[in-house]
Structures are given as structure tokens and as C-alpha cells.
Amino acid sequence: MPEDLLLEYDYGEYEGVTTADIRKLRPGWELYHDGCPGGETPAQVFERARSFVAEAEDVDGRVLAFAHGHILRAVGAAFLEQPVEFAVRLSLDTAALAFLQDGPNGRVVGFWNLAPGQ
């Protein structure tokens, strides 16, 4: 079923603009730190990610989610109870798979950025 919490980051004025082009105008710009003018702030995206993680915890069984990379990277950070800026360290390629799970020592990454055929 569609889940609004997993909608892609609202890029506002940066919709359709590459990271390289944004950094020409704003050197050092980082999505999960600076956000997008006219779009979402990192805090807003992170709140959606945390809300999704909380909803998933209430499900009896596994949860399968398909979404765009930037929101899924925020979900990964939220699941691991890290700040939203941690999402910068979670590269996620197109059509890649990730598996987040509860382990004996708490929340862990089972695998991340697994490309089809690997």
C-alpha cells in the first residue's frame, strides 16, 4: 500500500538540479545538512523517516518498502538511531537493496546497497 511517509525528499527550488550544479552556487552544500530552499528541511525529512520506522515496528512480521534513495537513506539513519546527517554516509544506488533488522545487540544493517546480481 502507498505510504506518504516514504515520498521522496521535496527539493523545492532544487528540483531537477544536480548536486554538482547546486554546489557551484553553494559550495559545501549538503542535502542532509542544508535542505532545499522552498522544499523540505532535513528535520522534516528525518521526522518522516522516524515515523516510518515507528510504524514498521508495530507490524507483526517483516516490512518491505520501495522508495527513492534519499528518503531511504534517512530511514536508514533513523533506524540506526543516528542523526539525519548520518544519511550522507549511506550511499544507495538505483535499484539496490537494503536489509535492516533487529539483532542480538540492537538494530543492525543486514546488508546495504546490494546491487541486483551481487
QUIHU-V235393 format. One line per field, one symbol per residue. psi: psi as a letter, one per 40 degrees, with the letter a starting at -180 (. if undefined). burial: + if it has 9 or more other ideal C-beta (glycine too) atoms within 8 Angstrom, else -. A space follows every 10 residues. Layout:
BEGIN
psi=???
burial=???
END
This chain:
BEGIN
psi=iihddeiihh ebeehehidd ddeddghehh deddahheai iddddddddd dddddddehh aihhhhiidd ddddddddde fiidddddeg hhiheiiihh ihadfahihd ihfhihe.
burial=----++--+- ++++------ -++-----+- ++--++--++ -+-+++-+++ +++-++---- ----+-+-++ ++++++++++ ---+++++-+ -+---+-+++ ------+++- -++++---
END
